[in-house]
Amino acid sequence: MNLVVVSLLVALSIIAIIILTSTLKLKAFIALFLVSVFLAFTTLPPDTIIGTIKEGFGNTMASIGFLIIFGAIIGITLDKTGATLSIAGYILSKTGQHRSAQAIGITGFITGLPIFCDSGYIILSGLAKSFSSKSKIAMPFMATVLATSLYSVHCLIPPHPGALAAAGIFNVNVGNLIIIGVLFAVPGALAAWFWSRLMIRNRNYQPAKDIEIDPQKTGIELPSAFMSFLPIVIPLLLITIKSLLNLFDKDGSGILFRIFKFPGEPVFALAIGVILSLFLLRKKTISSMNDVFSDAIEKAGPILIVTAAGGMFGMVIKETGIGEALGKVLAGTNIGLLVPFLIAALMKTAQGSSTVAIITTASFVAPMLQMLGLDSEAGRLFTMLSMGAGSMVISHANDSYFWVISNFAELDINTTLRVYSSSTFVMGVVVFACVWIASVFIL
């Protein structure tokens, strides 16, 4: 089929997803399925259509399924047991009351590693209000610090679904992505901190009304900070150790590598995190564990389905050959990492979902990697980070997370747009700038 026609059909498909999900409010899975079928029937040979759709959906589910489910179990358990409050209280005790904004930012960053940003914000929103009222810090600033610290790791680091699915498409080492992703998430969170503080300057924004979070009043006996940190720290530590050992023992013959081979696999590492999280339950009965598992599966189910549907759409795009064709056009232009960043940013801003933006961009860009000079282990890793940075830009009214922040922080829409949405633009640009500068010395 003519390249111009295929390009037009792919562009129309992406626009259709944006209209269906944002304007018509159709569920993302249905929109992705319908558009995938349309694009497949109009661009692919008839005998390959069913196989392509099944392969795209199945491969994505296979690569991310366990990780998302285990991550959800850890997140739900931390929420139900009050472990997130214990972590926040510990951090606040170290930073001091006058640095409560720093405390909520660090808490969001750490707890955001296994917990999805919307769930993390809902869990910690009461804490943000409490910190704001006690320290007399403007609530829009406190809310944005929490929101962007959660958001920075959500867009860059597994086990969050967009990063996981794209890592599968690019065949990127998940352990390496976690280590490097954390390093680049830090400047993003810091940029959002300084920008949001600038946005509230000379504005009559008020702290939250007096609110107390008293574990005795809520009937929650908080677990120790040590036990609360374990389900987060141990899996990350195991994955990191294996990734570092892999750098020095590429053939896997050393005794340390053999010891950490299975515990350091992300699936097994998160499974260990699940076991550790279950020790936080006050009633360690089958019934109480089943309650956690049920909530986690209920939470993970829609995410799994939408993510796999995104992989299905991405596979159809890949099979059209449009990515490889555009790669040849862009070859030699020296714009490299800017391509995945801009595509992800446009997709995110237009349709609202960071997950859909990353998966679609990954499938679009994967065939271009060789022509863009990025078809190396480091090149694919930096491409992943560029897409993650792009998926931050811009969270606004078509993003469900925007409304979670606005509603739970009790902020009007204009304030949320001014302080939070502008911060997501700044953090995305700053993360990409850091990625690009690092790539100059590494690639």
Beta strands, then each sheet from edge to edge (+ up, - down):
end
